Structures are given as structure tokens and as C-alpha cells.
Amino acid sequence: MSVYSVSSSSGASTSSSSSYASDQSQSQSHSHSHQPSQMLSILQPLGYTKGTCGYCQPQNLSGASSDSTKPPKKTSSSYGCWAHLLSCSTYKLMLDRGWRRSGKYCYKPDMRSTCCPQYTISLDAAAFVPAKSQRQVLNRFTAFVIDGDHEGKPGWGPVDPSTISNADPNLDPSSSSVPPPPTAVLSTSPPMNKNVPTKADSLLTTANAVMFDPPIEPPTISDEDQDLRAPTRSKHDAQRKGKAKADATKAEPGPSDESRAKLAGPTKGGRRKAPTDLSEMVHQLEWAKSPVDKPFKHKFEYVLEEASFTEEKYALFQRYQTQVHHEPDSKVTRKGFRRFLVDTPLHLEPTPNPSYNYGSHHGLYRLDGQLIALAVIDILPGAVSSVYFAWDPQYSSLSLGKVSALREVAFVRELQSQGGLEDLTQYMMGYYIHSCVKMKYKSDYQPSWLLDPMTNDWFAWEACKEVLDRCERASFSEAGSLVPQSASASNTVSQVGTSGPSTPGNHGAQQMDVGELEVEVEKEGKEEEEEEEDTFVYPTPSPPGCLDPSSLPKQLLLDSIVLEGRTVVPLLFSAAWHEPTTQREVKELLATTGEPLVGKIAIYTTG
């Protein structure tokens, strides 16, 4: 029978309390680097909420007056939780059930009642072939970097006053932008008026220590487990492994003029012949490719690093939010930027490739040393997930959002081609809203799949479009003519069974040698409180794809665990189970996360 255990200093499994040194954690992470992470994730239920929508004009949905003096209606419905710690494999399971994260806040839209139904979209990166318009975007960017095409014109960098008359009056500076997140996400506080812990470093020891005793005979590797591969460089890799291999997203040392000529191909009329391979297309303009005797007009560099805060990144984000999304300066704070794009519940985990880690990363786009764009991505087992992208409004004509998407698709393919990461096939572009014009670009990347909100199966986008054209709230599995299929190499979520351990045989509490969970109580001003979401009763019937909290399967309850102070306790023997309000909150979280996460998460409550 599997039991929860703490690794002792010798690496043996024991049921008693013991310290878990950081060096032991590192050694274990290396020894299990080729196995899916067994680290326990820690989630805190926040409940069902309604807030203002960042994708539509809620006050106009029912034909009501657009009087700006009226407060916006709260029409965006979702269930949310606070992730103190998430293993990358557990978060991938959550993505495959319609969840997304904004900072440490994780949410799942209620596809039955939310104003803008949000379908999880996933691209099969290996099968992607860039369309002519997408190749043109990369070619224009390349021509700008190498030859200085359009330099000095509006949207192509700092404006030359003599070229203002040549500006395109129809230019939409936000044409390649990602729509802004819901208001609550950008707030400097979590979207719930509750005491939400924001300092959970001590929980890392708990989650690393609570491991599952493996069976004597290794189980058959499932398709789900085969998907648990993925990457990125980090400072920790360099410290642990010595000098790391060069990042796949960085260009190799500059080639000679002869090799560069081969890459560019023959020219006609002074124009270079563009390469056809996607990786060559995204890398050909990097400064390392520039010949010594005829350097590129601009120095373009791309760097992938662990998610971190710098004043430079914040300044870019501030310009983007205020000039593209027209946010007031007072609303775009450093604290909000940290919460939204820097803070992450994902613990960096090694991959089979020592050059990369699973976890949250920032992609930095630099032109002549200046940061002109920032991409936030999560590298997960089986997928790279795009979180957000911000760019300098001075470069609106460069279509940097599309450039970034194409680069990230190429990145997925490069990772897949490397040893140990063959199962990394998906490029997850977040949510697709069929009625949102600014999200139409996501459907230009094919072959893509949409997640059925009722069954958590994947369906080909082409077939889903026909359904969504008729009805924006659709369960593709109930459309009759649609047949569930796998997205890339991964199985549908409905085929993933619970793989967590059974309840400990002694039904007792497992002691953990960890520090107390620190709780930071936010003191919010009236203006911030107005932006918060309101808590509502969990709906009946449950949101699509969720279980009924009042009738959860018995085995799910038996296998669930909670974190109480320093102790991991079986749910049915916990104090949380015997307190009605807390029990209801726990049941709602379990109903929304579902059976695939049982045994992989410990629920933290303040009750």
C-alpha cells in the first residue's frame, strides 16, 4: 500500500518526521529527472466568482446604456483557487481540463454562464506549416533588422518627424496584441476579498518531501506519462551542471559570409531569398548571424531566462498597458506586474535535457540593446504554454505578437527534436473566444484543437468552427458529427485515470518538518475593492466539465488530502472535513479539479 513519506538524509523512505535538506532535494531531482514529477501541489480554494470581463463591453451585452457613470456589470463567471505550489505536470493536467493561471491565481471559466465562452486551444507544432501571410510577417521583420526597411516611419521604432505624413491612417496599433486579462487579474491583490497567502516558500519543503512510494514493479508507462517532457535554461542548471549547453532559442556563433550566402540563397533585384524552414526563418536575423564585413542594420537578440522582475521589464509593461490597452497609469503598478507576470506557482524542475528546465520563463526581445517585447511562457511536460506578450508601442507595425507566436512554435519543434523531449508537441495559446475579433489570429495557426468543455476531449478546430458559428456555447461531443480525437500525441483527459496513491493505511496524519505558512493580509483601498470579483454560490447544475460537489465519488474523497499547518492529513480525518463551510469549499475545489488531480494536490484552507 502506498503511503506518504518524507525522504531522510540517506534518501530512504520513512514515515517519521525528518528534515529535508536543499542539497538532498537537488540530488533527488537529478535522480528522477527522467520521470514525471511526483511533487505534491498545494491549492487553496477561493470559490466561484463573477467579475468584469476584459474581452467585451459587459454593460452593452443586453442593450443597456453605455453610460460611463454606471459601474460595469460583472458577467465573467469562473471558479478560482490560489496555487501556493504547482508541479509542472499537475498544471499540465489542469490545462487539459480548461484551467489557466494568472500569476498564482488559477481559474476555470464557467462555460455555461460566462459572457465570453473561453475554449482552450492547442496547436500541433510539429504539423504546423506557416501560411504565406505568416512568412511575410517574419520576412518584414527580417528586412527591418538586416536592411533597416521602413526605419523611422511610425510603428517602426522612434519616429523620424519627416516621415509622419507617410503614416498609415488605418494602422491598428493593437492588431497583434493579446487582449487584456480580466480586470481582477491585473489588480494588485488577488481577485477575492479573502486572506490569501502570498509567501509560501516554506511549503516547497513540504511538497518536495511528500513523495509517493513507488511500487516494487514499475507500472506500465501511460500515454499521459509519455507526455511529461519539456524545457528551458536556468541559472540553477548552470550551478548544478556546470557550463550549460547553448539555448536552442539563441543563434549559433556568426557564420562566415559564404555560409550566410548559402543560408540566404540567391538574390533577385537585391532582395534575399527567404528560407522556408521555420527555425531558419526566426533565427536568420539574430545578431550572431551578422557577417563581420557587412553587419546587419540593427542588433536583434532573443534571450530566454527564468521569470524575474526588473525595472526594464516593468517599464515596457507599463507602456504597453497604458498606450495599447489604455489603462490609467495609476492602475499599472509594480506590484500588479509582479503578481501577474513574475510570480508563479510552478517550481522549476529538470528535464531529460540538462540545458532546460520546466517552469515559468521570460523571453526577451532586444533591438540595439533596448527591450522591445516581453514574452511569458510556461514550459511544461508535453507543451509550451503562452501566458502573455507585451511589446513597445513604438514598434506596432512590426507585428511582434505574430513574430513571437511563430518563434515559440519553432521553439517547441526545436525542443521536440532534442533527445528526451520527443513528446513535447503542443503549443498552447491560452483561450480562444470565437466572438472576440482580437483572438481570431489564433485560428490562423493550424492544425489546432479545441477542448470540449463538457468532456475535456480535444476536437479539431475546423470541425469546431462550424459548431461555434451556429452557437458560441457548444459541447462538441454532443454535436453529433464530431468524433473526439487526441490533441497531438496526448490522450484526452477523459482517458486519464487517477494515478495518485491510496489513503494511508493507518488513516493518520503525516508530520512534516516545515515552517509555518506565512499569510499576508492585504489592506486594500476602496478603489481596488471596486475591481474585485464577488463570491457567489457554486452553481447547480455544476459548470460544464465539473463534478457535483454534493455527490463526489467515494474513492475521490478517500484519496484526497489536505494540508493543516505542518501536517498532511487524509481529508476525511481532517478538521476541514468537520467544519461545514470549509468542507463545502474543499468539495467545490475537488469537483472543479476532478479525479485526475486526486493524490497530486494537497488542499490548504484557512478555516
C-alpha positions in Angstrom: 0.0 0.0 0.0 1.3 3.4 -0.9 2.0 5.8 1.9 3.1 9.4 2.1 6.7 9.7 3.1 9.5 12.1 3.8 12.9 11.4 2.3 15.5 11.1 5.0 19.1 12.3 4.6 20.1 8.9 3.3 17.4 9.0 0.7 15.4 6.2 2.3 11.7 6.4 2.7 10.4 6.8 6.2 7.0 7.6 7.7 8.5 9.7 10.5 9.2 13.4 10.5 12.6 14.4 9.2 14.4 17.4 7.8 14.7 17.7 4.0 17.9 19.5 3.1 18.1 21.5 -0.1 21.0 19.5 -1.3 19.0 16.3 -0.9 16.2 17.9 -2.9 18.6 18.7 -5.7 20.1 15.2 -5.7 16.6 13.7 -5.9 15.6 16.0 -8.7 18.5 14.7 -10.7 17.9 11.1 -10.0 14.3 11.4 -11.1 15.0 13.9 -13.9 13.7 11.4 -16.5 10.5 10.7 -14.5 7.3 12.7 -14.2 7.4 14.9 -11.1 5.8 13.4 -8.0 6.0 16.7 -6.1 2.8 17.5 -4.3 1.0 20.6 -5.4 -0.8 22.9 -2.9 -4.0 24.6 -3.8 -6.3 26.9 -1.7 -10.0 27.2 -2.7 -11.2 30.7 -3.4 -14.6 29.9 -4.7 -17.0 30.7 -7.6 -16.8 34.3 -8.7 -18.3 36.9 -11.1 -16.2 39.8 -12.3 -15.9 42.3 -15.1 -14.8 40.9 -18.5 -11.7 42.1 -20.2 -12.8 40.8 -23.6 -16.1 42.6 -24.2 -18.2 45.6 -23.1 -20.3 43.9 -20.4 -22.6 47.0 -20.0 -23.7 46.6 -23.6 -24.5 42.9 -23.7 -28.2 43.4 -23.0 -28.6 46.6 -25.0 -28.3 48.7 -21.8 -27.0 52.2 -21.8 -23.2 52.6 -22.2 -23.3 55.5 -19.7 -19.7 55.5 -18.3 -21.1 56.7 -15.0 -22.6 53.3 -14.4 -20.4 50.6 -12.9 -19.6 47.8 -15.4 -21.6 44.6 -15.0 -19.9 41.5 -13.6 -20.6 39.0 -16.3 -17.4 36.9 -16.4 -18.1 33.7 -14.3 -15.3 31.3 -13.2 -14.1 29.2 -10.3 -10.8 30.1 -8.8 -8.1 28.9 -6.5 -4.7 30.1 -5.2 -1.8 27.9 -6.1 0.9 28.1 -3.5 2.9 25.5 -5.4 2.2 23.5 -8.6 4.2 20.8 -10.1 4.5 21.3 -13.9 2.9 18.0 -14.7 -0.1 18.8 -12.4 -0.5 22.2 -14.1 -0.5 20.5 -17.5 -3.3 18.3 -16.3 -5.2 21.4 -15.2 -4.7 23.0 -18.6 -6.1 19.9 -20.2 -9.2 20.5 -18.1 -9.8 24.1 -19.1 -7.8 25.9 -16.4 -5.3 28.8 -16.8 -3.1 30.7 -14.4 -2.6 34.5 -14.0 0.3 34.7 -11.6 -0.5 32.3 -8.8 -4.3 32.7 -9.3 -5.7 29.7 -11.2 -9.2 29.8 -12.7 -11.6 27.8 -14.8 -14.3 29.7 -16.7 -17.9 28.6 -16.3 -18.7 27.9 -19.9 -22.4 27.8 -19.3 -22.8 31.3 -17.9 -19.7 33.4 -18.6 -20.3 36.2 -21.1 -17.4 35.2 -23.4 -17.0 31.4 -23.6 -13.3 30.6 -23.5 -12.1 27.4 -25.2 -8.6 26.1 -24.5 -6.8 25.9 -27.8 -3.7 23.8 -28.6 -1.6 23.8 -31.7 0.2 20.7 -33.0 3.5 22.4 -33.5 5.2 19.5 -35.4 2.5 19.6 -38.1 2.3 23.4 -38.4 3.2 24.9 -41.8 3.4 28.7 -41.8 1.0 30.4 -44.2 2.1 33.0 -46.7 0.9 35.9 -44.5 2.9 34.5 -41.6 6.0 34.1 -43.6 5.5 37.7 -44.8 5.4 38.9 -41.2 8.8 37.2 -40.5 10.3 38.5 -43.8 9.2 42.1 -43.0 10.8 41.9 -39.5 13.9 40.4 -41.0 14.2 43.1 -43.6 13.8 45.7 -41.0 16.6 44.2 -38.8 19.0 43.4 -41.6 18.4 46.3 -44.0 16.6 48.9 -42.0 13.4 48.8 -44.2 10.8 51.3 -43.1 13.2 52.7 -40.5 12.0 56.0 -39.0 8.3 55.6 -40.0 5.5 55.4 -37.4 5.2 52.0 -35.9 8.8 51.0 -36.9 10.6 52.5 -33.9 11.3 56.0 -32.9 9.6 58.3 -35.4 11.5 60.5 -37.8 9.4 63.7 -38.0 10.0 64.0 -41.7 8.1 60.7 -42.3 4.9 61.4 -40.3 2.9 62.2 -43.4 3.6 58.6 -44.7 1.9 57.0 -41.7 -0.9 54.6 -42.5 -4.1 56.2 -41.2 -5.7 52.7 -40.9 -3.0 51.3 -38.7 -4.3 49.5 -35.7 -1.6 49.6 -33.0 -3.2 46.7 -31.2 -3.7 44.4 -34.2 -1.2 41.9 -33.0 -1.8 42.3 -29.3 -3.1 39.8 -26.9 -6.4 41.1 -25.3 -6.0 42.3 -21.8 -6.8 39.9 -19.0 -9.9 40.4 -16.8 -9.6 43.4 -14.5 -9.2 41.3 -11.4 -6.1 39.7 -12.8 -4.2 43.0 -13.1 -5.3 44.1 -9.7 -2.6 44.4 -7.2 -4.4 42.0 -5.0 -6.0 38.5 -5.6 -9.5 38.8 -7.1 -11.1 37.6 -3.9 -11.7 39.6 -0.8 -10.2 36.9 1.3 -6.9 36.4 3.2 -4.7 34.8 0.6 -1.2 33.7 1.4 1.4 35.1 -0.9 4.5 33.8 0.8 4.7 30.1 0.6 8.4 29.3 0.4 8.3 27.0 3.4 5.8 24.9 1.5 8.4 23.9 -1.0 10.0 21.7 1.6 6.7 20.1 2.3 5.8 19.5 -1.4 9.3 18.1 -2.2 9.2 15.9 0.9 5.8 14.4 0.4 6.6 11.8 -2.2 4.8 8.7 -3.3 6.4 5.3 -2.5 6.9 3.7 -5.9 5.7 0.1 -6.3 8.2 -2.7 -6.4 7.4 -3.3 -10.1 7.4 -0.1 -12.2 3.9 0.5 -13.7 3.3 0.5 -17.4 4.1 3.9 -18.9 0.8 5.5 -19.9 0.4 8.0 -22.8 -0.1 10.7 -20.2 3.2 9.9 -18.6 4.9 9.8 -22.0 3.8 13.5 -22.4 5.7 14.5 -19.4 8.7 16.0 -21.1 9.7 19.7 -21.8 12.4 22.6 -21.2 14.5 25.9 -20.6 17.8 27.1 -19.4 18.1 28.5 -15.9 20.7 29.8 -13.6 20.2 26.6 -11.5 21.2 24.5 -14.4 24.5 26.3 -14.7 25.1 25.9 -11.0 24.2 22.2 -10.9 25.6 21.1 -14.3 28.4 23.5 -14.8 28.6 25.2 -18.1 25.2 24.6 -19.7 24.7 23.9 -23.4 23.7 26.9 -25.6 20.0 27.7 -25.5 18.2 26.4 -28.6 16.5 29.8 -29.0 19.8 31.6 -29.3 21.6 31.7 -32.6 24.9 29.9 -33.1 28.1 31.9 -33.5 28.0 34.0 -36.6 28.8 32.1 -39.8 31.2 33.2 -42.5 30.0 35.2 -45.4 30.0 32.1 -47.5 27.7 30.1 -45.2 25.5 33.1 -44.8 25.1 33.3 -48.5 24.1 29.7 -48.6 21.5 30.4 -45.9 20.1 33.4 -47.6 20.1 31.8 -51.0 20.3 33.6 -54.4 19.1 37.1 -54.7 17.0 38.9 -57.2 16.9 42.6 -57.6 19.0 43.0 -54.4 16.4 41.1 -52.3 17.4 37.9 -50.4 15.6 34.7 -51.0 13.8 33.9 -47.7 14.4 30.5 -46.1 11.5 28.1 -46.0 12.3 26.3 -42.7 10.6 27.9 -39.7 13.6 27.7 -37.5 15.8 29.3 -40.1 13.2 32.0 -40.6 13.1 33.0 -36.9 16.9 32.7 -36.3 18.3 34.3 -39.5 18.0 37.9 -38.3 19.8 37.3 -34.9 22.9 39.3 -34.4 25.1 36.3 -34.1 24.3 35.6 -37.8 25.6 39.1 -38.9 28.7 39.0 -41.1 31.7 41.0 -39.9 32.3 42.9 -43.1 28.6 43.8 -43.7 26.8 43.8 -40.3 23.1 44.0 -40.0 21.5 47.4 -39.7 20.1 46.6 -36.3 21.3 44.3 -33.5 18.5 41.9 -32.7 18.8 39.4 -29.8 16.5 37.0 -28.1 17.2 35.7 -24.6 15.2 33.1 -22.7 15.5 33.3 -18.9 13.7 32.4 -15.7 10.8 34.7 -14.8 12.1 37.6 -12.8 11.4 41.2 -12.0 13.4 44.1 -13.5 12.6 47.7 -13.8 13.2 47.4 -17.5 10.5 44.8 -17.9 8.1 46.7 -15.8 8.7 49.9 -17.8 7.9 48.0 -21.0 4.7 46.5 -19.5 3.6 50.0 -18.3 4.0 51.5 -21.8 2.1 48.5 -23.3 -0.8 48.7 -20.8 -1.2 52.4 -20.9 -0.7 53.1 -24.6 -2.2 49.9 -26.2 -4.8 48.9 -23.6 -5.4 52.4 -22.3 -5.0 51.5 -18.7 -4.6 54.5 -16.3 -1.1 55.0 -15.1 -2.3 54.6 -11.5 -3.6 51.1 -12.2 -0.3 49.7 -13.7 1.8 49.1 -10.6 4.9 47.2 -9.9 3.0 45.0 -7.5 0.4 44.2 -10.1 3.1 43.4 -12.7 4.9 41.1 -10.2 1.6 39.3 -9.4 0.6 38.9 -13.0 3.7 38.2 -15.0 6.5 37.4 -12.5 5.0 35.4 -9.6 4.4 31.8 -10.5 3.4 28.7 -8.5 5.5 26.5 -10.8 8.6 25.0 -9.3 11.5 24.8 -11.6 12.0 21.1 -12.5 14.8 19.5 -14.6 14.0 17.8 -17.9 15.8 14.9 -19.6 17.8 17.6 -21.4 20.2 19.3 -18.9 20.0 22.6 -20.9 16.4 23.2 -20.0 14.0 23.3 -17.0 10.3 23.0 -16.8 8.7 26.1 -15.3 7.9 29.8 -16.0 10.2 31.8 -18.2 10.6 35.2 -19.8 11.5 35.6 -23.5 13.3 39.0 -24.0 13.3 40.6 -27.4 16.1 43.2 -27.7 16.7 45.6 -30.6 20.0 47.6 -30.4 20.1 46.8 -26.7 16.6 48.0 -26.0 13.9 45.7 -24.7 11.1 46.0 -27.2 9.0 42.9 -26.3 8.5 40.5 -23.4 7.0 37.0 -23.7 5.9 35.0 -20.7 5.8 31.2 -21.3 5.5 28.1 -19.2 7.5 25.1 -20.3 5.6 22.0 -19.2 5.6 18.3 -19.8 4.3 17.8 -23.3 3.7 21.5 -24.1 4.9 25.1 -24.1 2.1 27.4 -22.8 1.9 31.0 -23.9 0.9 33.2 -20.9 1.2 36.8 -22.1 3.0 39.0 -24.5 3.7 42.8 -24.3 5.5 45.0 -26.8 6.8 48.5 -27.1 4.1 50.7 -28.8 6.8 52.4 -30.9 7.1 49.1 -32.8 3.4 48.4 -33.5 4.0 47.9 -37.3 6.4 45.0 -36.7 3.6 42.6 -35.7 5.7 41.4 -32.8 2.8 39.4 -31.4 2.8 37.2 -34.5 6.6 37.1 -34.6 6.6 35.9 -31.0 4.0 33.2 -31.7 6.0 31.9 -34.7 9.2 31.9 -32.7 7.6 29.9 -29.9 6.2 27.4 -32.4 9.7 26.9 -33.7 10.9 26.6 -30.1 8.5 23.7 -29.5 9.8 22.0 -32.6 13.4 22.5 -31.6 12.8 21.1 -28.2 10.9 18.1 -29.7 13.9 17.3 -31.9 16.3 17.1 -29.0 16.9 13.9 -27.0 14.4 13.1 -24.3 11.8 15.7 -25.3 10.2 13.9 -28.3 6.8 14.0 -26.6 6.8 17.8 -26.4 4.4 18.6 -29.2 1.8 21.1 -28.1 1.9 24.9 -28.3 -0.9 26.0 -26.0 -2.1 29.6 -26.9 -4.4 30.0 -24.0 -8.1 30.6 -24.6 -9.9 31.1 -27.9 -13.1 33.2 -27.9 -15.0 32.8 -31.1 -16.7 36.2 -30.8 -13.6 38.1 -30.0 -12.0 39.7 -33.0 -8.6 40.1 -31.3 -8.5 36.3 -30.8 -9.2 35.4 -34.4 -5.4 35.3 -35.1 -5.2 32.1 -33.0 -7.3 30.2 -35.6 -4.7 31.1 -38.2 -2.3 28.5 -36.6 -3.2 25.1 -37.8 -3.7 22.2 -37.1 -5.3 23.3 -33.8 -7.6 21.6 -31.4 -10.2 23.0 -29.0 -11.0 21.4 -25.7 -14.6 20.3 -25.2 -15.9 22.0 -22.0 -18.2 19.1 -21.1 -16.0 16.0 -21.7 -12.4 17.5 -21.7 -11.8 15.8 -25.1 -9.9 17.5 -27.9 -11.6 18.3 -31.3 -10.1 19.6 -34.5 -10.7 23.3 -34.8 -12.0 23.1 -38.4 -14.9 21.0 -37.2 -15.5 23.1 -34.1 -15.7 26.3 -36.1 -18.9 25.0 -37.9 -20.5 24.4 -34.5 -19.3 27.8 -33.0 -20.7 29.6 -36.0 -24.1 28.4 -35.0 -23.8 28.5 -31.2 -20.9 30.1 -29.2 -21.7 27.8 -26.2 -21.1 24.3 -27.6 -20.2 20.9 -26.4 -18.5 19.4 -29.5 -19.1 15.9 -28.2 -22.8 16.5 -28.3 -22.8 18.0 -31.8 -23.4 14.6 -33.4 -21.0 14.7 -36.4 -17.9 15.4 -34.3 -15.7 12.5 -33.1 -13.3 13.0 -30.1 -9.6 12.9 -31.1 -6.3 13.3 -29.4 -4.5 16.6 -29.5 -1.1 15.8 -30.9 0.4 12.9 -29.1 -1.5 13.4 -25.8 -4.5 11.4 -24.7 -7.9 13.1 -24.0 -8.3 13.9 -20.3 -11.3 11.6 -20.1 -8.9 8.7 -20.6 -6.6 9.8 -17.8 -7.4 7.9 -14.6 -6.5 8.8 -11.1 -2.9 7.9 -10.5 -2.4 9.2 -7.0 -1.8 6.9 -4.0 -4.5 5.4 -2.0 -5.3 6.6 1.5 -2.6 5.8 4.1 -3.3 2.5 5.8 -3.3 4.0 9.3 -5.5 6.9 8.3 -3.2 9.0 10.4 -1.6 12.4 9.9 1.9 12.5 8.4 4.1 15.0 10.2 6.2 17.4 8.1 9.3 19.3 9.2 8.3 22.6 7.6 7.9 26.2 8.7 4.6 27.8 9.3 2.7 29.1 6.3 3.0 32.8 6.2 -0.1 34.8 5.5 0.0 38.3 4.1 -3.2 40.2 4.7 -3.7 42.8 2.0 -5.1 46.2 3.1 -6.9 47.4 0.0 -8.1 50.8 -0.8 -11.7 51.5 -1.8 -10.7 51.8 -5.5 -9.0 48.4 -5.5 -12.0 46.8 -3.8 -14.3 48.1 -6.6 -12.3 46.0 -9.0 -12.5 42.8 -7.1 -14.7 39.9 -8.0 -17.7 38.9 -5.9 -18.1 35.5 -4.4 -21.2 33.6 -5.5 -22.7 30.2 -4.6 -21.4 27.3 -6.6 -24.0 26.8 -9.4 -26.4 23.9 -9.7 -26.0 22.2 -12.1 -22.2 22.3 -11.9 -20.2 24.1 -14.6 -19.6 22.0 -17.7 -16.8 19.5 -17.1 -17.1 19.6 -13.3 -18.4 17.1 -10.8 -21.3 17.7 -8.5 -19.8 18.8 -5.1 -22.7 17.3 -3.2 -22.2 13.8 -4.7 -18.5 13.3 -5.2 -17.3 9.7 -5.8 -16.4 7.9 -2.5 -12.9 7.0 -3.7 -12.2 10.6 -4.6 -12.9 11.6 -1.1 -10.9 8.7 0.4 -7.9 9.6 -1.7 -8.0 13.4 -1.2 -5.6 15.1 1.3 -5.4 18.5 3.0 -2.6 20.5 4.5 -3.2 21.6 8.1 -0.3 23.6 9.5 2.7 21.3 9.3 0.7 18.2 8.6 -0.7 16.4 5.6 -3.9 14.7 6.6 -6.4 12.5 4.8 -9.4 14.7 4.0 -12.0 12.5 5.8 -9.9 12.6 9.0 -9.1 16.3 8.9 -10.5 19.3 10.8 -11.6 20.8 7.5 -14.0 17.9 6.9 -15.7 18.5 10.2 -16.2 22.3 9.6 -19.3 22.7 7.3 -18.1 25.9 5.5 -14.6 24.6 4.9 -15.9 21.2 3.8 -18.1 22.9 1.2 -15.1 24.9 -0.1 -12.9 21.7 -0.3 -15.7 19.8 -2.1 -16.1 22.6 -4.7 -12.4 22.6 -5.4 -12.4 18.8 -5.8 -15.4 19.0 -8.1 -13.7 21.5 -10.3 -10.3 20.0 -10.5 -11.7 16.5 -11.0 -10.4 12.9 -10.5 -7.2 13.2 -12.5 -5.7 15.5 -9.8 -6.6 13.4 -6.8 -3.5 12.5 -4.9 -1.5 15.1 -6.8 -2.7 18.1 -4.8 -3.0 18.9 -1.1 -5.7 21.4 -0.3 -4.8 24.2 2.0 -7.6 26.0 3.9 -7.7 28.9 6.4 -10.8 27.6 8.2 
